[in-house]
């Protein structure tokens, strides 16, 4: 299995005449060397050709991105800014580039070797001159792409997955998370449905203006759910309880043969208004399904708590637990009492 090159992929789009646009490649749950900080290792972005001319994709966001003004498309975001506003998934990598309109329909071809990541998509945003209402997009997911050799797409059930093609014995190099017993313990009382905050999908306008992916037929992104505090002054701590679905990279030992999963990728993020709106500013804001699955209870539920506490409290947990950079601390719930 060592030193095997991953299969190639190819995606083709027809760009209508008179349409300038932006192409974005997103890689979620980047695996790297399989360690818990492997997501910080750069992947190789796609090769893009429009009507015979090469379009060089520029880094938009990753663990290694820094603030940089790009001549075209989106400016490169500094890593720490990824947690503000709509934000980015901390463990993912985004590449982008704009292209000018042509007076005729043209082929846009995207090629490359599949990268070691949980989920990969290419999105082309068009109608940029007509506001949110006139904007539209073409999207192709990894499982829909043509593969070379034929029928080798690693995101099709039953095929060797991208993990199969890793160049090293990843299972011998992975770093395990510390056991729960080594973390702080907390007992709480929760009033039944008291202070409940509901999630919502972004509407069509917000989805379009945010250059979201995974658009549904109603124009709203189906890949994201959001929630905000109703009473920020009194709601200092929020607790999210989530029944964990099965995902491809949901543990330190992903499947070598791609299987059937309830979700391709799940992450939970705590975004802030701006990098100056909190003090201290944390260097992490996302937990992945791999991280969450380490701490599910006997019923398959995981709790996200520390992210939604005041950053001063969370930072103290980082100090007390000695967690590595860009890694959240963990608190073990000893007992949860529900008061009816």
N, C-alpha and C positions, 0 to 999 in steps of 0.2 A: 504493500500500500504506500510505501514511502516514495517521494519524488514523482508522484503521478500528477500530471497537469489536469486541471478541471476541464470539462467540456466547454465549447464555445457557445455563445448565444448570439442571436440576430433578431433585431426588431426593425420593422419598417413602418413609416408613417407617410401619408400624403399631405403635404402642406398646401392649403388652397392659395391660389393667386392673391396677391395683395395683403397677405397676412404676415406681419412680423410676430415673433413669439419668443418664448423662453423654454428651454428644455431643462428638466431637473431629474437627476438620478438619485434615488434614495436607497440606502443600505441600512436596514434595521438589524439589531442584535448582531453586530459584528463580532466574530469569534476570535480572530487573531490567533494566538498560540493556545487558546483554550483556558488560560488563566483568568482570574476574576478582573484583571485589568487589560485583558487582551483586546477589548473594544477600542483601546487607544491606539492600536497599531493601524497605520494607513492601509487602505485597500487600493486597488488599481481601478480608476474610473473608466467608463466606456469610451470607445473610439466613435466619434460622430462625424458623418458626412452628409452635407446638404447640397444636392444638385452637383455633386462631384467635388465640392470644396470642403476641406476639413474644418470642423468647429471644435476648438480646444475647450473642454470643460474645465471650469475653475472651481476650486474648493469654495463651498458656501459655509458649511459648518462641520466641525469635528472636534475631537479632543485636542487637536493640534492647530486649530484655526486661530488667527489673530485678526484684529481689526485692519481691514485693507480695502481701499477704494478700488473697485474693478472698473475698467473702461466701459464694459458692457454688462448687462444683467444685474444681478444682486451683488451688493458689496459683501466681502467675506466678513463673517461675524466672529468676534472674539469669543473663545470658548465660554468664558464666564457670563457673557451676555445671552447665552442660549436659554437661560431660565426666565428671561423677562418677556412680558406680554404673552403672545401665543406660544412662543418658545420652540425649542427643538428637543427631540428625544436625546438625552445625554449620551446614550450608548450607540448612537447612530452616526452615519456620515452622509453628507449631502453635497452634491456637485451640480453646477448649473452653468448656463451660458445663454445669451440672447442671440437672435439671428434676425436679419433684415428681411423685409418682404421682397418677393420676386414677382414679376409680372405674369407668371404662369404657375400652374400646379407643379410642385417639385417633390422629389423623394428625399426623405430624411431617413438615413440608415444608421442604426446603432449596433455596434458589435463589441465583443470582448470575451474574456473568459469568466465564467461564473466565479464570484468571490465567495469566501467563506463567511457567510452571513445568514441570518435566519429568514430574511425577507428582502426582496429587491424589486424595485419598480422604476419605470421610466414614464415621466409625464411631460407632455408638451402643452403649454398654455398659449392660447391664441386669442384674438379679439382684444388685444391690449389697448387699442385706441378708442374703445367704446365703453369704458367703465365696467363696473361689476356686472351689470345686466347684459352687456354684450360679450362678456368673456366666456370662452368655452375651452375645453381641453380634450386631448386624447391621452389615454393611459394604457400601458401594457404591464401586466404583472409577470413576475419571473416564470410562473408555470405556463404562461401563454406564449412564451418566446420559442422561436425555432432553435434547435440545438444541433451542434456538430460535435461528434457523430450524430446521425439521426436517431431519435428515440432515446437520447441520453440525458434529457433534461433532469437535473437532480432535484427538482421541485415537483416531480410527478410521482404519485404514490407507486411504490414498488421498485423505483429506480434507486441506484446508489445515491445517497445524499451528498451534499458538498462536504460534509464531515468525512466521508469516505476518502476524499482526495487530499486530506491534510498531509503535509510533507513530513510531519514528525509524529511520534507516538503521543498524541495529545493527552491520552488518558493517564500517562505517566508523568506529565508535566503540570497538570492542572493543580490549582491551589484550592484547598477546601476552606469553606467558611468555618469560623469558630463555632463550637457547640453552643446551644442556647444557654446552658448553665453558666457560661462565662460572662453573660450580659446582665445588665441591670434588670431587676424585676419590679413589676408594678401591679397593684391591685386597684381596680376602679369600680365605681357604682355608676351605672348608666340607666337613666330614666327611659322607659319604653317610648320610643319615637320622639322623645323630647329633644328639641334642637335639630331635628332631622333636616338635612339639606338634600335636595333632589338634583340629579344629573340632567343635562339637556344636550341635544345635538345642536351644533352651530347651524344657523339658517343659511339659505342659499347665498345671500349677500356676503355674510361673514366668511363663508367657505370660499367664495370667489376672491374676495379681497385678500384673504390670507394665503392664497395659492395652495389650498389644501389638496390632498390626494384622496383617492378612494371615493370619488363622487358617486352618489346614487342617482337614480333617474329623476328624483325631485330637485336635483341641483344642490343638495346638502351632502357634506362629507359624512360617510357612514363609518369612518375609521376612528372618530374621536367623540368622547363624551366629556363634558365640562361641568364644573360646579364651583360656585363662589360663596363666600361667607355672607350670610344675611345680616349679621351684626358683628362686624370685626372687633369692636371694642370689648364685647363680652365673649365672643367665640374665639378664644385664644388657642384652643386645641381642637382639632378635628380628627375623627377616627374613621377610617375607611375599612369596611369589612367586605372582602371580595371572594366569591367562590372561584377558585382558580380553574380555568379551562386547560385542556391539554394543548401544548404548543410544541413546535419543532425543537427549538432550543429552550427547553424548560428545566434543564438540569446540567450538571457537569459532564454528563455522558449522553449527548444527543444521539439519535438513531443514525446508524450507518446506512440503513435503507430507509428512504423517505416514507413516512406512514400517513395515516389519516388523522388530522388534528382538528379540534374544535375551533381553534384560532391559530393563525400563522404566527402572530406576535402580540404580546400584551405587555404594556408598561404603564406605570403610574407616575405622574409628574406633579410637582408643586411649583407652579410658576408665580412670579412676583410681578408687581407693576413696573418696576425698574430696578436697576442695580443700586440705586441710591435710596430706594424706599425701605430697605431693611438694614439693620446693623446689629451684629456683624453679618457680612455677606458670605453665604456658604458656597463651597465649590462643588456641590452636588445637588441634584433636584429630581432625579429619576430612579426608580427601582424597576428592574426587569422581571420577567416571569421566572427566570432562573433564580434570582435572588429571593423572590416571594415564595417559590416552592420549597425553599429551605426551611420555611417557618410556618407551614400550614398546620392547622389543628387536625384532630382526628376526623372531623367532618369535611376536610378539604378546604377550609377557609383560611385566608391570610389577612393580617391586619397591618395597615399602614398608619403609623401614628407620629413618629418622630418628625417627619417632614412637615406636618401640619401644626407643630408646636412653635412657639416663638423661637426665632433663630438663636437667641442668646442661650436658651435652654438646650437646644440641639447642639450648639457649639460646645457647651460644657460636657455633653455626652461624648462628643468626639474626643475631647481632651481626656476624660475619665477612662474611656475604653481604648484609647490609643489607636483609633481606626486609621487606615492608610488614607492618603490624599484622595479626594473625589469619591469617597466611599461613605455611605451613611452609617451611623451607629444603629444598633438594634436593641430593642427592649423586649424582654419576654413577659408576656401576660400570665401571671400566676393564676388568676381567677377573674372572671368577669361576671358580675352580678347584675341581673336585669330586674329592675324594680317595676312591678306591674302597677 
